[in-house]
Amino acid sequence: LEDRPNLKGKIVFYQVLLTHQYTSPKNPEYKSYYNEIKSLQREINNTFGYCCHIVFNQDFPPEKRLALWARTKVLVNTTLKDGLCLDPFEYVCVKALRKEMDYFIILSEFAG
């Protein structure tokens, strides 16, 4: 958005954070991670307007996730370790059901 200010207000960034043993609220470092993520979100929103949304997976039920896949043009999956990564599969299924062809997936080489 710094390079393309004409897109301000047209782009929304959703970050879905998956929790696991390292980012569980039971982990003492969790609050530090959480605060850092929220700080970055505030910085982005203060700079570009309310365009950055952070969602933790426990707050992201399947019906909301599938609705988001239906509305998005790009899925970026940056997983570092995942045994079975279903998000790209769900994304493609939603797009196929809607008969959409103008979407992109950027998938980590570590996605299972």
Steps between C-alpha positions, in 0.01 A plus 500: 500500500800728540583448132137497381303752708214482248420155646442637850152398610484225236728245664429316823757279669378210714757309701376176650734387775498134582568415859705201602721401792729801455228762471255355746373735771657250743847585368667783698623663176148512354418844640821639351415353156145623525604853599755519216242388243241746628758781495581428134129494420449843661801640311365376165150629571631839617707533182255371240158514660302212644618233258679245717307235691661238722296190582609222730386159377298426813285801402468389139234229455467317166200702377691827540813353342309373195323835464840671503633262232201591284582873522878491451708509183828381653587240762852518644595208722835546677494201730835380629379161618166340429409135482175547310434845359134519396466875440621489135272203431200679652587813304512317166175313578317824580630662181401194293148498646467869414648434152764768557822493302666827603674405824855424612662280762848554635585190697792432731724210407451377858122461474399137544 
